Amino acid sequence: MTLSVIIPTLNAGRTFGELLQRLADQSLAPDEIIVIDSASNDGTPATARQAGCTVIGIDRADFNHGGTRNRAAEAARGDILVFMTQDAMPADEHLLDRLTAPLRDGTAVMAYARQVAREGATPPEVFTRLSNYPDRSERRTLDDVGRLGVKAFFASNVAAAYDRRAWEAAGRFDPTVIMNEDMLACARLLRAGGAVAYQASAVVVHSHHYTLAEQFRRYFDIGVFFANAGDALAGARSTGQGLRFARAQLAYLARRGRRRWLARTAVEAGLKFLGVQMGRHWRRWPRSWCRSFSLHRGFWSRR
């Protein structure tokens, strides 16, 4: 089976060359790496070409989480498509082998990698990675929705592999959603009868440091996503998961003596809740307000 790695980029920075080298040095090497670049001005396309990647250029205004990835996939020849982000670094040389194993042996049609926080990440972000990406692998089917609710559909294109035939049959990525194209694809694949694997042994180093304003905007967009997701997520409960996460995060910080983070994290949890609720009801707000509230402001210009 042939393997294509696809990476959307925008000013990927100084570590991008290292990412491409680590991908080339994998024990299961990719047959090709496709970089779809949104008019970077820091030399990202040149770095990709020097590493032997295929580079597709698009205007920044044309970027869309689902549509951009679909466009890159049209140029790929792989039977397995691995989507990554420019800021995810393989932890070792076995990432691609371990990530794609369930697809190659036919036990899943999608798999996503474990994420561990980068060195120097904030304590709340460390907890987020530990909570969302535990050290135990799992395989999920549609039967798990009753047990897990909407978390059964959780997946991440930070590092995720798709069986191309199954992904295309399920409709590829939805180009109309503001974000979480990976979650929607996961839901569609499960509803089509496929299985999704979380591969804890396939590890990337990846984390963020959002400001409070950025967290509000990010969760506003999450609310917009859930409002627009349609039937794919129907019947999957999510009540109380955010509150349980916030409580667990605060308890984690208290246990580890990170008390100076408690107040900020509590405020952050409130802003996340407010953002999601406002995003779910985005149709109530003027379009100019939605654009101001959003982390993905280009989405509103396109609408």
Backbone bond lengths (Angstrom), bond angles and torsions (degrees), N, CA, C in turn:
res aa  C-N    CA-C-N  psi(-1)  N-CA   C-N-CA  omega(-1)  CA-C   N-CA-C  phi
1 M - - - 1.462 - - 1.524 109.33 -
2 T 1.325 116.45 134.27 1.451 120.86 179.81 1.525 110.49 -85.45
3 L 1.331 115.20 151.10 1.459 121.68 -171.48 1.524 110.05 -127.82
4 S 1.330 116.04 121.56 1.461 121.75 176.58 1.527 108.85 -113.84
5 V 1.334 116.50 132.31 1.464 122.30 173.46 1.519 107.78 -104.14
6 I 1.330 116.71 131.44 1.462 122.83 -177.16 1.526 108.75 -121.71
7 I 1.341 116.50 128.51 1.467 121.42 -177.20 1.525 109.48 -132.59
8 P 1.328 118.78 113.21 1.471 120.10 169.00 1.529 109.67 -74.58
9 T 1.316 117.09 140.72 1.462 119.83 -177.66 1.522 111.83 -136.10
10 L 1.318 113.76 152.57 1.456 123.97 168.23 1.526 106.67 -153.03
11 N 1.331 116.19 106.92 1.467 121.28 -179.22 1.533 110.44 48.09
12 A 1.335 114.77 64.68 1.466 121.01 -172.68 1.521 113.65 -67.96
13 G 1.320 118.14 -18.80 1.454 119.98 172.56 1.517 115.03 87.66
14 R 1.329 114.15 -171.71 1.465 121.04 -170.54 1.515 113.72 -71.23
15 T 1.330 118.43 -23.45 1.461 119.97 -177.26 1.527 113.04 -86.76
16 F 1.324 116.93 -2.61 1.468 119.31 -174.96 1.524 111.41 -65.57
17 G 1.320 116.63 -38.99 1.462 119.79 177.75 1.523 111.54 -60.88
18 E 1.335 116.30 -38.91 1.463 119.87 177.59 1.526 110.89 -64.75
19 L 1.335 117.35 -41.27 1.458 120.44 177.34 1.527 110.91 -58.08
20 L 1.314 117.39 -47.51 1.466 120.62 -179.21 1.531 111.42 -63.98
21 Q 1.325 116.87 -37.44 1.458 119.80 178.59 1.525 110.71 -66.93
22 R 1.321 117.15 -41.92 1.463 120.15 178.81 1.527 111.31 -64.39
23 L 1.311 117.22 -34.29 1.464 119.42 176.23 1.531 110.76 -68.57
24 A 1.313 116.53 -40.59 1.466 120.03 178.62 1.521 111.93 -65.32
25 D 1.336 117.83 -27.75 1.463 122.64 -177.08 1.529 112.99 -91.57
26 Q 1.308 118.22 8.82 1.454 120.63 -178.21 1.534 111.78 -65.71
27 S 1.333 116.15 149.01 1.463 120.37 177.97 1.530 111.14 -63.19
28 L 1.312 116.95 -31.28 1.461 122.46 168.39 1.528 105.81 -111.13
29 A 1.319 115.95 96.66 1.458 120.24 -173.18 1.524 110.80 -76.14
30 P 1.326 117.77 143.49 1.462 119.66 176.51 1.528 111.00 -70.59
31 D 1.322 115.98 148.81 1.462 120.23 175.89 1.523 110.86 -75.27
32 E 1.308 116.71 -24.52 1.456 120.76 177.00 1.525 108.91 -161.22
33 I 1.325 115.77 154.82 1.460 122.58 171.78 1.521 107.20 -123.30
34 I 1.310 116.13 124.48 1.466 121.74 179.80 1.514 108.28 -110.94
35 V 1.311 116.51 124.57 1.460 123.28 177.48 1.521 107.64 -109.43
36 I 1.326 116.62 121.86 1.463 120.56 175.63 1.517 107.04 -109.16
37 D 1.324 115.75 112.24 1.466 121.99 -165.52 1.522 111.75 -111.33
38 S 1.344 114.99 134.38 1.461 121.88 -177.86 1.533 110.84 -95.05
39 A 1.328 115.95 65.52 1.474 122.40 173.98 1.526 112.32 55.42
40 S 1.333 116.91 49.77 1.465 120.72 176.27 1.526 110.53 -62.61
41 N 1.321 116.33 148.28 1.460 120.51 176.28 1.527 111.95 -120.93
42 D 1.349 116.70 20.47 1.471 120.45 -179.81 1.524 112.33 -114.18
43 G 1.327 116.99 14.01 1.461 119.88 179.35 1.516 114.97 88.99
44 T 1.320 118.33 7.57 1.463 120.85 -179.35 1.530 112.48 -55.97
45 P 1.344 120.52 -48.04 1.475 118.98 179.25 1.526 113.14 -59.75
46 A 1.326 116.90 -39.03 1.468 119.93 179.35 1.522 110.72 -64.93
47 T 1.334 117.03 -41.36 1.464 120.61 177.31 1.520 110.51 -59.81
48 A 1.323 116.27 -42.18 1.470 120.46 -179.74 1.525 111.17 -65.77
49 R 1.317 117.31 -43.00 1.467 120.04 -179.15 1.526 110.50 -65.67
50 Q 1.334 117.15 -39.93 1.464 120.46 179.07 1.525 111.41 -62.35
51 A 1.351 116.37 -28.75 1.463 120.86 179.06 1.524 112.07 -85.83
52 G 1.329 117.36 1.64 1.458 120.80 177.61 1.513 114.85 87.94
53 C 1.331 117.26 13.95 1.462 120.98 -179.28 1.526 110.99 -80.61
54 T 1.310 115.36 154.32 1.458 121.39 166.59 1.524 107.81 -82.31
55 V 1.327 117.32 129.68 1.457 121.55 -176.68 1.522 109.81 -115.92
56 I 1.315 115.86 127.71 1.460 123.13 175.17 1.522 107.02 -115.05
57 G 1.305 117.91 126.18 1.452 121.49 -179.84 1.518 112.00 -101.54
58 I 1.324 116.64 138.62 1.457 122.20 175.27 1.529 108.79 -135.50
59 D 1.313 117.11 160.38 1.460 121.12 173.87 1.523 109.33 -72.82
60 R 1.324 115.83 149.14 1.468 119.36 179.38 1.521 111.72 -59.49
61 A 1.312 116.45 -36.90 1.464 120.01 -178.67 1.517 112.28 -66.85
62 D 1.334 117.22 -17.75 1.461 120.82 -177.74 1.522 113.12 -91.36
63 F 1.349 117.48 -4.27 1.466 118.93 -178.60 1.519 111.12 -66.43
64 N 1.320 114.09 139.14 1.460 122.19 177.91 1.518 106.01 -152.94
65 H 1.336 117.81 132.03 1.463 119.93 -172.19 1.528 112.18 -55.80
66 G 1.313 117.09 -44.15 1.453 119.60 -179.41 1.514 112.62 -83.49
67 G 1.335 117.05 -49.87 1.455 121.00 -174.81 1.509 113.47 -64.83
68 T 1.333 118.13 -38.16 1.459 121.11 179.63 1.521 111.13 -65.01
69 R 1.315 116.39 -42.01 1.466 119.59 178.13 1.531 110.79 -66.88
70 N 1.321 116.86 -38.36 1.470 119.68 175.99 1.525 111.08 -60.11
71 R 1.308 115.97 -42.85 1.470 120.11 -179.01 1.518 111.10 -62.66
72 A 1.321 117.30 -42.58 1.466 119.71 177.98 1.518 111.05 -65.10
73 A 1.336 116.79 -38.56 1.468 120.51 -179.39 1.524 111.80 -63.42
74 E 1.333 117.01 -30.68 1.466 119.75 178.40 1.518 111.65 -62.84
75 A 1.330 116.69 -27.82 1.462 120.91 179.21 1.526 112.91 -89.07
76 A 1.335 116.89 -6.60 1.469 121.07 -176.85 1.521 110.71 -86.84
77 R 1.323 115.28 152.19 1.462 120.11 178.58 1.532 112.62 -110.87
78 G 1.312 117.71 1.91 1.456 120.52 -173.42 1.513 114.67 -74.36
79 D 1.338 114.99 148.11 1.473 121.52 169.80 1.523 110.14 -76.40
80 I 1.329 115.51 -27.53 1.458 122.31 174.77 1.523 107.61 -117.57
81 L 1.327 115.84 130.37 1.457 121.74 178.65 1.521 108.60 -109.32
82 V 1.315 116.57 121.61 1.460 121.90 176.21 1.521 108.06 -107.10
83 F 1.318 116.35 117.17 1.451 121.46 177.27 1.526 108.62 -99.40
84 M 1.332 115.25 131.71 1.462 121.35 177.70 1.515 109.56 -131.90
85 T 1.322 116.14 164.94 1.459 120.81 171.71 1.517 109.14 -105.86
86 Q 1.315 115.60 160.18 1.462 120.99 -173.81 1.521 113.55 -68.61
87 D 1.336 117.40 -16.76 1.465 120.67 -176.93 1.527 112.88 -106.93
88 A 1.322 117.25 15.40 1.471 121.53 176.60 1.526 108.71 -102.71
89 M 1.326 116.93 124.61 1.460 121.42 -176.56 1.521 110.25 -111.59
90 P 1.334 118.85 122.63 1.465 119.92 175.90 1.526 110.83 -54.68
91 A 1.329 116.17 133.20 1.463 120.01 -178.48 1.520 111.70 -75.86
92 D 1.328 117.13 -24.74 1.460 121.32 179.32 1.519 108.94 -156.39
93 E 1.340 115.47 -174.16 1.461 120.19 -175.42 1.534 113.12 -83.54
94 H 1.329 117.87 2.50 1.467 120.24 -176.30 1.532 113.55 -105.60
95 L 1.331 117.30 7.24 1.466 119.88 -176.44 1.523 112.48 -53.95
96 L 1.324 117.63 -55.65 1.461 120.40 -173.73 1.522 111.85 -67.48
97 D 1.316 117.39 -37.97 1.461 121.23 178.16 1.526 110.52 -61.05
98 R 1.324 116.67 -49.92 1.462 120.50 -176.68 1.529 111.86 -72.96
99 L 1.325 117.34 -34.78 1.457 120.72 179.99 1.527 111.75 -66.43
100 T 1.305 116.88 -40.90 1.470 120.56 -174.67 1.518 113.88 -90.86
101 A 1.331 118.14 -6.02 1.467 120.90 -176.63 1.534 113.16 -53.63
102 P 1.349 120.41 -45.40 1.467 119.15 -179.18 1.528 113.27 -65.36
103 L 1.328 117.43 -26.14 1.459 119.95 177.51 1.524 110.43 -77.73
104 R 1.326 115.68 -38.33 1.464 119.04 -179.24 1.518 112.27 -70.98
105 D 1.355 117.36 -30.24 1.467 118.46 178.81 1.531 112.58 -94.75
106 G 1.331 117.05 1.52 1.454 121.12 172.82 1.517 115.68 81.16
107 T 1.335 118.85 13.68 1.468 120.36 -178.64 1.524 112.90 -92.38
108 A 1.343 117.74 -7.43 1.463 121.00 178.05 1.525 108.42 -155.02
109 V 1.334 115.10 159.80 1.466 120.62 176.95 1.524 111.22 -109.00
110 M 1.322 115.86 -7.11 1.466 121.60 176.28 1.519 107.99 -148.88
111 A 1.320 116.90 146.83 1.458 121.71 175.15 1.520 108.34 -146.28
112 Y 1.329 115.82 146.65 1.463 118.68 176.35 1.517 109.71 -133.72
113 A 1.335 114.45 156.39 1.459 121.36 -168.84 1.522 111.94 -92.52
114 R 1.315 114.17 161.28 1.463 120.89 171.22 1.524 109.35 -76.06
115 Q 1.330 116.50 142.17 1.457 122.10 175.03 1.518 109.81 -113.97
116 V 1.313 116.32 130.82 1.462 121.43 173.54 1.522 107.78 -116.38
117 A 1.322 115.94 144.78 1.462 120.92 -176.50 1.525 110.89 -67.32
118 R 1.303 114.21 143.65 1.465 119.33 178.07 1.534 110.53 -71.39
119 E 1.308 116.11 160.47 1.460 121.17 178.56 1.524 109.86 -59.24
120 G 1.327 115.91 132.76 1.454 120.13 -179.76 1.512 114.50 89.70
121 A 1.336 117.82 2.00 1.464 120.83 178.32 1.527 109.91 -64.35
122 T 1.324 116.69 151.99 1.461 121.00 179.21 1.526 110.22 -67.98
123 P 1.328 118.70 152.19 1.468 120.50 178.40 1.529 114.22 -55.70
124 P 1.348 120.29 -41.24 1.466 118.20 176.78 1.524 112.51 -62.25
125 E 1.327 117.58 -35.88 1.459 120.33 179.52 1.529 110.56 -71.21
126 V 1.322 117.65 -36.18 1.463 120.70 175.30 1.522 109.84 -59.44
127 F 1.337 116.83 -44.92 1.461 119.98 178.83 1.529 111.33 -62.94
128 T 1.319 116.84 -40.35 1.464 120.09 179.62 1.519 110.73 -57.93
129 R 1.326 117.57 -43.65 1.475 120.58 179.37 1.525 110.26 -67.38
130 L 1.316 117.64 -41.78 1.465 120.17 179.57 1.526 111.15 -63.65
131 S 1.326 116.55 -38.22 1.459 120.75 -177.40 1.521 112.00 -73.14
132 N 1.321 116.78 -46.22 1.466 120.65 -175.50 1.516 113.37 -82.16
133 Y 1.334 116.52 -21.44 1.471 120.51 -175.70 1.529 109.56 -132.53
134 P 1.318 117.67 74.39 1.473 120.90 -178.20 1.522 111.58 -70.43
135 D 1.323 115.72 176.09 1.469 120.63 -175.48 1.522 112.77 -90.42
136 R 1.314 117.76 11.82 1.463 121.54 178.70 1.519 110.28 -118.07
137 S 1.323 116.96 127.20 1.462 121.77 179.11 1.527 110.55 -71.52
138 E 1.332 115.94 159.61 1.453 120.58 174.36 1.520 109.62 -153.07
139 R 1.306 113.83 157.09 1.465 121.44 176.75 1.519 107.27 -122.82
140 R 1.340 116.93 130.81 1.452 120.68 -175.17 1.526 110.89 -121.65
141 T 1.329 114.77 145.65 1.455 122.32 171.83 1.522 107.64 -128.29
142 L 1.309 116.19 -179.11 1.461 120.28 -179.73 1.524 111.50 -62.87
143 D 1.314 117.30 -24.98 1.466 120.53 178.89 1.527 112.32 -63.04
144 D 1.321 117.47 -19.95 1.464 120.89 -177.30 1.526 113.49 -83.45
145 V 1.330 117.57 -6.08 1.465 119.77 -178.46 1.526 110.97 -63.33
146 G 1.330 116.73 -39.50 1.458 119.52 179.02 1.513 112.64 -60.83
147 R 1.338 116.90 -33.95 1.469 122.02 -178.79 1.520 112.17 -83.87
148 L 1.325 117.05 -39.35 1.468 121.27 -171.78 1.520 113.69 -104.02
149 G 1.308 117.94 -14.90 1.449 119.70 -175.00 1.514 110.97 66.45
150 V 1.330 115.99 -143.97 1.455 119.79 -176.42 1.527 112.27 -65.86
151 K 1.337 117.99 -18.74 1.472 120.40 178.30 1.522 112.17 -66.17
152 A 1.328 116.95 -17.11 1.466 119.45 175.16 1.519 111.07 -62.28
153 F 1.333 116.80 -23.90 1.455 121.82 -177.53 1.533 112.53 -96.75
154 F 1.320 117.00 4.13 1.460 119.80 -178.09 1.528 110.61 -67.97
155 A 1.318 116.01 134.49 1.461 123.02 175.50 1.521 107.34 -162.29
156 S 1.316 117.32 167.09 1.458 119.07 -176.77 1.521 111.44 -143.68
157 N 1.323 115.10 125.56 1.461 121.16 175.56 1.527 112.75 -79.02
158 V 1.322 118.09 8.45 1.463 119.37 169.26 1.526 108.80 -57.04
159 A 1.337 116.30 -37.83 1.463 122.14 171.77 1.522 107.07 -160.12
160 A 1.326 116.84 100.07 1.459 121.34 -176.10 1.520 110.04 -143.31
161 A 1.322 115.59 143.84 1.462 122.55 -179.90 1.521 109.81 -114.41
162 Y 1.323 116.09 140.04 1.461 122.53 -178.55 1.529 110.09 -128.13
163 D 1.313 115.53 135.36 1.455 120.44 166.83 1.533 106.86 -69.44
164 R 1.306 116.28 118.26 1.462 119.37 -170.74 1.530 112.92 -59.33
165 R 1.322 116.26 -44.42 1.471 118.65 -178.06 1.517 111.36 -61.56
166 A 1.317 117.26 -45.99 1.457 120.80 -178.97 1.525 110.72 -66.01
167 W 1.334 116.41 -40.87 1.464 121.39 -179.93 1.525 110.72 -63.14
168 E 1.318 117.01 -43.87 1.458 119.91 179.37 1.531 111.06 -68.16
169 A 1.321 116.84 -39.22 1.466 119.89 179.37 1.527 111.46 -64.49
170 A 1.339 116.58 -29.70 1.472 121.19 179.92 1.523 112.59 -84.19
171 G 1.333 117.51 0.15 1.459 120.37 175.94 1.510 115.78 102.05
172 R 1.362 116.93 11.70 1.460 121.21 -178.50 1.535 110.00 59.03
173 F 1.340 116.93 -156.57 1.461 120.44 176.13 1.524 109.36 -85.84
174 D 1.308 115.33 143.33 1.456 119.94 178.75 1.535 108.73 -76.13
175 P 1.339 118.75 118.40 1.465 120.52 -177.48 1.526 113.63 -80.33
176 T 1.331 117.18 -0.11 1.463 119.43 -176.46 1.521 113.25 -98.34
177 V 1.341 118.79 -10.59 1.461 119.66 -176.77 1.523 110.47 -85.77
178 I 1.319 115.90 152.93 1.460 121.36 -176.45 1.525 111.67 -75.22
179 M 1.322 117.66 -31.96 1.464 123.95 179.26 1.527 107.64 -166.37
180 N 1.319 117.93 -174.29 1.473 122.85 178.83 1.527 112.57 59.33
181 E 1.324 115.82 32.80 1.461 119.42 174.42 1.524 111.26 -60.76
182 D 1.338 116.45 -27.65 1.461 121.13 178.61 1.528 111.45 -70.03
183 M 1.318 116.65 -42.69 1.464 121.25 178.88 1.526 111.34 -63.29
184 L 1.324 116.33 -41.80 1.459 120.24 179.61 1.525 110.72 -67.48
185 A 1.321 117.34 -38.97 1.458 120.38 176.62 1.520 110.90 -64.05
186 C 1.333 116.87 -41.35 1.456 121.22 176.95 1.526 110.82 -58.74
187 A 1.342 116.30 -45.93 1.462 120.50 -179.79 1.520 111.02 -61.34
188 R 1.318 117.11 -42.59 1.464 120.32 -179.42 1.525 111.40 -66.05
189 L 1.333 116.31 -39.87 1.467 119.67 179.40 1.526 110.96 -65.24
190 L 1.338 116.95 -40.52 1.463 119.83 177.78 1.523 110.85 -65.67
191 R 1.324 116.95 -41.69 1.469 119.85 -179.37 1.525 111.41 -69.18
192 A 1.334 116.52 -21.67 1.463 120.31 176.08 1.527 112.18 -83.58
193 G 1.340 116.70 1.53 1.457 120.43 177.70 1.507 115.51 98.37
194 G 1.328 117.78 4.49 1.453 120.82 -179.58 1.520 112.33 -85.68
195 A 1.318 115.10 173.61 1.467 122.33 175.83 1.521 108.61 -118.53
196 V 1.339 115.47 148.64 1.462 122.62 179.54 1.521 108.46 -120.96
197 A 1.322 116.66 134.77 1.461 121.68 -177.18 1.524 110.32 -112.24
198 Y 1.324 115.48 134.50 1.461 121.47 166.75 1.514 106.69 -97.94
199 Q 1.339 116.50 117.97 1.463 122.39 -174.37 1.529 110.02 -102.97
200 A 1.312 115.75 94.28 1.463 120.05 -177.30 1.524 112.54 -68.00
201 S 1.328 117.65 -21.02 1.463 120.89 179.97 1.526 112.30 -82.45
202 A 1.331 116.80 -11.59 1.464 121.82 176.10 1.525 106.95 -97.96
203 V 1.317 117.59 111.90 1.465 120.81 -166.36 1.527 111.56 -122.89
204 V 1.335 114.82 133.97 1.459 120.84 169.29 1.526 108.57 -122.25
205 V 1.318 115.37 149.51 1.457 121.40 175.09 1.523 106.66 -92.99
206 H 1.338 115.55 118.80 1.464 119.17 -174.28 1.519 109.78 -162.83
207 S 1.312 117.08 129.60 1.464 121.50 174.04 1.513 108.31 -163.07
208 H 1.337 115.63 168.95 1.460 121.94 -179.37 1.524 109.82 -125.72
209 H 1.327 115.00 169.22 1.461 120.68 169.43 1.526 106.89 -135.71
210 Y 1.334 115.43 82.90 1.455 120.59 -178.74 1.528 110.72 -79.06
211 T 1.322 116.18 143.20 1.455 120.45 168.85 1.525 108.61 -73.61
212 L 1.327 116.52 169.73 1.464 120.07 177.87 1.523 110.76 -61.39
213 A 1.318 117.56 -40.97 1.466 120.83 178.67 1.526 110.94 -63.56
214 E 1.332 116.41 -40.76 1.469 119.84 179.55 1.523 110.85 -66.48
215 Q 1.327 117.56 -36.75 1.464 119.43 177.64 1.526 110.78 -63.91
216 F 1.332 117.09 -43.94 1.459 119.12 176.65 1.522 110.26 -57.99
217 R 1.315 118.02 -47.60 1.464 121.61 -177.58 1.524 111.24 -64.92
218 R 1.319 116.56 -40.10 1.465 120.10 178.99 1.523 110.52 -62.58
219 Y 1.321 116.90 -43.00 1.465 119.48 -178.27 1.522 112.19 -77.85
220 F 1.324 118.13 -24.23 1.465 119.91 168.37 1.522 109.06 -59.81
221 D 1.341 116.56 -45.30 1.460 120.53 179.47 1.528 111.68 -64.94
222 I 1.330 117.10 -36.23 1.464 119.86 175.93 1.531 109.87 -61.90
223 G 1.337 116.63 -41.67 1.448 120.08 176.87 1.512 111.92 -62.06
224 V 1.337 117.17 -41.87 1.468 121.24 176.19 1.521 110.27 -59.91
225 F 1.336 116.08 -43.12 1.462 119.30 178.24 1.523 111.67 -57.40
226 F 1.324 116.99 -49.45 1.460 119.39 -178.34 1.531 111.57 -64.38
227 A 1.318 117.05 -32.97 1.462 119.98 178.26 1.521 111.66 -67.51
228 N 1.342 116.65 -29.26 1.459 121.18 -173.82 1.522 113.97 -106.37
229 A 1.333 117.98 0.69 1.468 120.32 -170.33 1.525 113.78 -70.14
230 G 1.320 117.77 -23.23 1.457 119.68 176.31 1.511 113.54 77.38
231 D 1.336 115.79 -151.46 1.461 121.72 -170.08 1.521 113.80 -73.31
232 A 1.333 118.01 -18.17 1.461 119.71 -173.57 1.524 112.01 -60.86
233 L 1.333 117.69 -32.56 1.459 121.62 -178.66 1.525 112.30 -101.43
234 A 1.306 117.30 5.26 1.465 121.04 -175.68 1.527 111.21 -60.66
235 G 1.315 115.40 137.40 1.464 120.59 176.20 1.501 114.98 83.96
236 A 1.332 118.26 -0.82 1.469 121.62 -179.63 1.522 108.36 -99.57
237 R 1.308 116.96 110.14 1.456 121.17 -175.84 1.529 110.77 -73.12
238 S 1.329 115.56 149.61 1.464 120.65 176.49 1.527 111.44 -134.06
239 T 1.319 117.26 2.91 1.461 121.76 -174.75 1.526 111.56 -57.64
240 G 1.322 116.03 125.78 1.456 121.59 172.49 1.508 116.12 88.30
241 Q 1.334 118.89 -10.52 1.455 119.81 -176.39 1.526 111.81 -66.51
242 G 1.335 116.65 -39.04 1.454 119.78 179.19 1.517 112.07 -64.96
243 L 1.335 116.21 -40.48 1.467 120.29 179.19 1.522 110.92 -66.46
244 R 1.333 117.25 -41.94 1.468 120.29 178.23 1.520 111.37 -62.83
245 F 1.337 116.22 -39.58 1.464 119.82 178.38 1.526 110.37 -63.48
246 A 1.342 117.01 -45.49 1.465 120.59 -178.63 1.521 111.12 -61.12
247 R 1.340 116.92 -43.35 1.462 120.22 178.38 1.522 111.40 -62.51
248 A 1.317 116.59 -43.66 1.464 120.67 -179.50 1.520 111.03 -65.52
249 Q 1.326 116.78 -38.40 1.457 120.62 179.43 1.521 111.34 -65.32
250 L 1.321 117.36 -43.78 1.462 121.35 178.54 1.527 110.87 -65.02
251 A 1.341 117.10 -40.36 1.461 120.33 178.09 1.529 110.77 -64.25
252 Y 1.333 117.02 -39.54 1.464 121.85 177.69 1.529 110.71 -60.14
253 L 1.322 116.33 -46.06 1.460 120.28 -179.24 1.529 111.46 -65.02
254 A 1.345 116.66 -40.19 1.458 120.41 179.75 1.522 111.22 -65.42
255 R 1.337 117.24 -42.69 1.468 121.12 -179.24 1.516 111.97 -62.08
256 R 1.308 116.34 -33.11 1.463 120.22 -176.46 1.518 113.17 -96.84
257 G 1.324 116.30 13.46 1.453 120.67 175.35 1.510 114.25 69.93
258 R 1.315 117.15 21.65 1.465 120.95 179.88 1.530 110.25 -93.95
259 R 1.308 115.58 50.74 1.462 120.09 -170.80 1.526 112.81 -67.73
260 R 1.303 117.60 -24.96 1.459 118.23 -179.82 1.532 111.32 -68.87
261 W 1.347 116.90 -14.44 1.456 120.61 178.04 1.530 112.60 -90.75
262 L 1.328 117.25 -8.70 1.463 119.77 -172.36 1.531 112.24 -64.44
263 A 1.329 117.08 -47.98 1.462 119.62 -176.99 1.528 110.99 -63.80
264 R 1.333 116.16 -44.96 1.462 119.09 179.66 1.523 111.04 -62.08
265 T 1.326 116.56 -42.41 1.459 120.38 -177.94 1.523 111.05 -66.70
266 A 1.337 116.88 -36.76 1.466 119.93 176.73 1.534 110.61 -64.70
267 V 1.324 116.63 -43.25 1.470 120.09 177.00 1.524 110.13 -62.89
268 E 1.321 115.66 -42.07 1.462 120.54 179.15 1.518 111.16 -60.55
269 A 1.330 117.42 -41.61 1.463 120.91 178.80 1.526 110.73 -62.16
270 G 1.338 116.61 -40.06 1.459 119.88 177.68 1.518 112.10 -64.91
271 L 1.334 116.49 -40.24 1.458 119.99 178.78 1.531 111.46 -67.69
272 K 1.322 116.95 -36.38 1.461 119.89 176.40 1.532 110.52 -61.81
273 F 1.335 115.74 -46.70 1.460 120.02 179.78 1.528 110.81 -60.87
274 L 1.324 116.22 -46.43 1.460 120.39 178.89 1.524 111.02 -61.33
275 G 1.329 116.08 -43.28 1.458 119.85 179.67 1.509 112.62 -60.24
276 V 1.334 117.03 -46.42 1.463 120.66 -179.73 1.520 110.76 -61.64
277 Q 1.321 116.80 -45.49 1.465 119.94 -178.19 1.530 111.38 -64.34
278 M 1.313 117.19 -41.52 1.459 119.44 178.33 1.524 111.03 -68.52
279 G 1.327 116.48 -36.45 1.452 119.54 177.91 1.519 112.84 -67.22
280 R 1.317 116.77 -38.40 1.467 120.21 177.97 1.534 111.62 -61.04
281 H 1.320 115.52 -26.91 1.467 120.62 -178.07 1.532 110.90 -112.85
282 W 1.321 116.27 36.12 1.453 120.77 -174.16 1.520 113.29 -59.74
283 R 1.314 116.66 -25.79 1.468 119.10 -178.91 1.528 112.55 -67.40
284 R 1.312 117.29 -15.09 1.465 120.54 177.96 1.521 112.69 -77.76
285 W 1.344 116.84 -18.79 1.451 120.19 -171.94 1.525 110.62 -101.18
286 P 1.319 117.38 149.01 1.470 119.65 172.15 1.529 110.29 -57.81
287 R 1.312 115.68 148.85 1.465 119.46 -177.64 1.523 111.48 -59.15
288 S 1.319 117.31 -36.30 1.466 119.69 178.91 1.525 111.19 -63.59
289 W 1.333 117.43 -33.98 1.457 120.77 176.58 1.526 110.26 -67.48
290 C 1.314 116.35 -44.52 1.469 120.28 179.76 1.519 110.65 -57.89
291 R 1.301 116.65 -41.35 1.457 120.08 179.42 1.531 110.53 -64.62
292 S 1.332 116.96 -38.52 1.462 120.74 178.81 1.518 111.65 -68.47
293 F 1.339 116.78 -36.32 1.458 121.25 -178.32 1.525 112.13 -74.56
294 S 1.316 118.29 -19.80 1.461 122.70 -165.45 1.525 112.69 -92.35
295 L 1.332 115.39 146.58 1.461 121.33 171.59 1.528 110.69 -81.15
296 H 1.329 117.17 -24.07 1.473 122.92 -178.86 1.527 108.11 -109.68
297 R 1.313 115.63 75.18 1.459 119.57 -170.32 1.518 113.06 -70.72
298 G 1.329 117.59 -26.24 1.450 119.99 177.47 1.519 113.27 -62.21
299 F 1.326 116.43 -26.39 1.469 120.99 178.26 1.514 110.82 -57.80
300 W 1.326 117.09 -40.02 1.461 120.95 -176.54 1.513 111.81 -76.05
301 S 1.304 117.41 -29.52 1.470 120.45 175.14 1.518 109.70 -66.41
302 R 1.337 116.45 -41.58 1.470 119.73 179.76 1.521 111.58 -67.11
303 R 1.364 116.50 -36.42 1.451 118.87 178.23 1.528 111.04 -66.69
